Structure formats: structure tokens, C-alpha cells
Amino acid sequence: MSDRIEWCIVKLRDDYKWWVEKMSNDVNVDADYAGIIDPRQFEHIIELASPLTEYGLRNEIIENAFLKFRIQSELSGNQAKINFTTAKALSSEEPLFLLPNIIGDNEGPYVEFIDHIIRLRIKLLNDLIDFKVAINAEEIEESMREKYQEKYIDGNNVHIFDEVVDILEYTPSGYDVTKRGEFEEEEENEEETYLGESENFEVDEIEWDDEELQKLEVVE
């Protein structure tokens, strides 16, 4: 996906997430990675990832995982044209869109990033919660497959924002991480809860129509 992409046309769909509609130079849009992370979503990801710093989170892996784009112009129908930039996502002062950096068939820096945060989330959970048997990466991957199965059956794709957030917020059923060094085991009959059922961030409240897009800095 990363070969020679100079610009993209992206659209804000009914799920209030941005998706790539077209790429420059006739580069094919991979349906599995057509979701693109917007500036607000990236801020939320960094906030969720911050506890992983003490477990070895590496900024260079985050940077390499994504191709960065800046807004070039607004288009009709909740669309925008975005241009490739070499700006750094973690230090840029302008809003950037982030596209997963995929090389070949499910390889490349984005896949390395996913593996990296899964390993670190496992370290954090095993550190904070006194499991009878330490959990492993397969448990996160299996949980995600089960969660996304219905979407795949319906012919829908999973947005990469949801994929990343689900990993960063993953907690095994029956446990709730409260704060470092403590955990609460839920009552067996209580409804399962996950950290990912966001209290401070509601993606479905983001409604960027043509007027609201003007709030972002437009680079001529």
C-alpha cells in the first residue's frame, strides 16, 4: 500500500470515521486497510498507549507504522483531498491523517506496530492482575476475531482505529483494571465490561460535515 502514494481522497462515512476512497497513481485501495485515522483519533490512541511506555513502547515503531497526510482541500460530500507529508505524527503541530503502512500481503511497519502493542498490553495486564495462568497474545487475537466476525459476515471492514483501540483497551472477561497494583474481579452475574467502552471519548459524536471541516487547518 505504501508505494508511491502522493495523495488520497478520503470520506467521512455514516459511521463517523474516515475511509480512503481513492489513491494517487492508480494505487489500489486495500479494503482491509481502507480506514484512515484522523487527528482526534490519533490523540486518543496516544493517550491510551501512554501506560505502555514503562513496558517498552517505542516511538519509532509508532512513527513508522503510518503514512502521514495533511489536508490539501475540502471536497463536496464530506470528502477531502489529503497530501503525503514527511512530518512526524508525534511532534507535528498541524492535524495529520494516518494511513497504515502495509507492504505486500499483511506485512510491514503497521503489522510490526500491532504486534508491538499486543505484546506490551500483555505485559501490562500480567503485571497488574494476578492471573492463575499468565495470559498471552493469542487470547487478544482470539477475542478480536470473535468480536469482528459479525462484521466480516455482513461484508463490512474493521476500521484500523477500532483495531488499535481494542488492543490498547483489552482486558480479559471477568476483570477490570482500576489502577496500578490493583484489580477487581467482577461478579459472575455482572454484565461484562471493558475499558474500551469509552467514558471520555465518543467517536460517534464526531460529525465533520463540510462546515466543520473548515475548523481544521487547510494547506493550500
C-alpha positions in Angstrom: 0.0 0.0 0.0 2.8 2.4 0.7 4.2 2.5 -2.8 4.1 5.9 -4.4 1.1 7.3 -2.7 1.2 11.1 -3.2 -2.4 11.9 -2.2 -5.7 10.3 -1.2 -9.4 11.2 -1.4 -11.0 10.4 2.0 -14.6 10.4 3.0 -16.4 10.7 6.3 -18.9 7.9 6.2 -22.1 7.3 8.3 -20.0 5.6 11.0 -18.3 8.9 11.6 -14.9 7.5 10.6 -12.8 8.5 7.6 -12.2 6.0 4.8 -10.0 6.1 1.7 -12.0 6.4 -1.5 -9.1 6.8 -4.0 -5.3 7.0 -4.1 -2.9 8.6 -6.5 -1.1 6.9 -9.4 -3.9 4.2 -9.6 -2.7 2.6 -6.3 -5.3 0.1 -5.3 -7.2 0.7 -2.1 -6.9 -2.4 0.1 -10.3 -2.9 1.6 -8.8 -4.4 4.8 -6.8 -1.2 5.4 -9.0 1.5 3.8 -9.7 3.1 7.2 -7.6 6.2 8.0 -7.0 7.6 11.4 -8.0 11.3 11.9 -6.2 13.8 14.2 -8.6 13.4 17.1 -8.5 9.6 16.9 -4.7 9.7 17.0 -4.7 11.8 20.1 -6.9 9.2 21.8 -4.6 6.4 20.7 -1.6 8.1 22.2 -3.4 8.7 25.4 -4.4 5.0 25.6 -0.9 3.9 24.7 0.9 6.1 27.3 0.7 3.4 30.1 2.8 1.1 27.8 5.8 3.5 27.9 7.2 1.8 31.0 6.8 -1.6 29.4 8.9 -0.6 26.4 6.7 1.4 24.0 8.9 2.7 21.2 8.1 5.9 19.4 9.9 4.9 16.2 7.6 2.0 15.8 4.6 4.3 16.1 6.0 6.7 13.6 7.0 4.0 11.0 3.6 2.3 11.3 1.7 5.1 9.5 2.0 7.2 6.3 1.1 10.8 7.2 -1.1 13.1 5.2 -2.0 16.8 5.6 -5.3 18.3 4.4 -4.9 19.9 1.0 -8.5 20.9 0.2 -12.1 20.2 1.1 -14.4 18.5 -1.4 -18.1 18.1 -1.5 -20.0 15.2 0.1 -17.9 15.1 3.3 -14.8 14.4 1.4 -11.3 15.9 1.5 -8.1 15.6 -0.5 -5.0 14.9 1.6 -1.4 15.0 0.5 1.5 12.9 1.7 3.9 14.6 4.1 7.1 13.6 5.9 6.0 15.3 9.1 6.3 13.4 12.3 3.0 12.3 13.8 4.1 12.6 17.4 5.5 16.1 17.1 3.5 17.8 14.3 1.6 20.9 15.2 -0.8 20.5 12.3 -3.5 17.9 12.1 -2.5 14.8 10.3 -4.3 11.8 8.9 -2.6 8.5 9.3 -2.8 5.6 6.9 -1.4 2.1 7.9 2.0 1.4 6.3 1.5 -2.0 4.7 4.0 -3.7 2.5 2.9 -6.7 0.5 0.5 -9.2 2.0 -0.2 -8.2 5.6 3.4 -7.2 6.3 5.3 -4.0 7.0 5.7 -1.4 9.8 1.9 -1.3 10.7 1.9 -5.1 11.3 5.0 -4.7 13.5 3.2 -1.9 15.4 0.2 -4.1 16.1 2.4 -7.0 17.3 4.3 -4.5 19.5 1.3 -3.1 21.3 -0.2 -6.6 21.8 3.0 -7.8 23.5 3.1 -4.7 25.7 -0.6 -4.9 26.6 0.0 -8.5 27.7 3.0 -7.4 29.8 0.9 -4.7 31.5 -2.0 -7.0 32.2 0.1 -9.8 33.6 1.9 -7.2 35.8 -1.3 -5.6 37.2 -3.5 -8.7 37.5 -2.6 -11.8 39.5 -3.9 -14.4 36.9 -3.7 -18.0 37.8 -2.1 -18.6 34.4 -0.5 -15.7 32.6 -2.4 -14.5 29.5 -0.7 -14.4 26.1 -1.1 -12.7 22.7 -3.3 -15.5 21.3 -6.1 -14.5 23.8 -6.2 -10.9 22.5 -6.1 -12.1 18.9 -8.9 -14.6 19.5 -11.0 -12.0 21.3 -10.7 -9.7 18.3 -11.6 -12.4 15.8 -14.7 -13.2 17.7 -15.7 -9.5 18.1 -15.2 -8.8 14.4 -16.7 -12.0 13.0 -20.2 -10.5 12.6 -18.8 -7.5 10.6 -16.9 -9.8 8.3 -20.0 -11.9 7.8 -22.0 -8.8 6.8 -19.3 -7.8 4.4 -18.1 -4.9 6.4 -14.5 -4.0 7.2 -13.0 -3.1 10.5 -11.6 0.4 10.8 -8.0 0.4 12.0 -8.9 2.9 14.7 -11.1 0.2 16.2 -8.4 -2.4 15.9 -5.8 -0.3 17.7 -8.2 0.8 20.4 -9.5 -2.7 21.1 -5.9 -3.9 21.7 -5.0 -1.0 23.9 -8.1 -1.4 26.0 -8.2 -5.2 26.1 -8.9 -6.8 29.5 -10.0 -10.4 29.9 -13.6 -11.1 30.7 -14.2 -11.0 34.4 -11.5 -8.5 35.2 -11.4 -4.7 35.4 -8.1 -2.9 35.7 -8.6 0.0 38.1 -5.2 1.4 38.8 -1.6 0.2 39.0 -1.1 -2.6 41.5 -4.9 -3.2 42.0 -7.6 -5.2 40.2 -11.2 -6.0 40.7 -12.7 -9.4 39.8 -16.2 -8.9 38.6 -19.2 -10.7 40.0 -20.0 -13.7 37.8 -23.5 -12.5 37.0 -22.5 -8.9 36.3 -22.5 -7.7 32.7 -19.1 -7.8 31.2 -17.3 -4.5 31.0 -14.3 -3.4 29.0 -12.1 -0.4 29.3 -12.8 0.3 25.7 -16.4 1.4 26.3 -15.1 4.9 26.3 -16.1 7.4 29.0 -14.1 10.3 27.8 -14.2 9.9 24.0 -17.2 9.2 21.8 -16.3 8.6 18.2 -19.9 8.7 17.2 -20.1 12.2 18.4 -17.7 13.3 15.7 -19.7 14.8 12.8 -17.4 16.5 10.4 -19.6 17.8 7.6 -18.4 20.4 5.1 -18.8 23.3 7.6 -16.9 21.5 10.4 -14.1 20.5 8.2 -13.2 24.2 8.0 -12.1 24.0 11.6 -9.1 22.0 10.5 -6.2 23.9 9.0 -6.3 23.7 5.2 -3.0 23.7 3.5 -3.1 25.2 0.0 
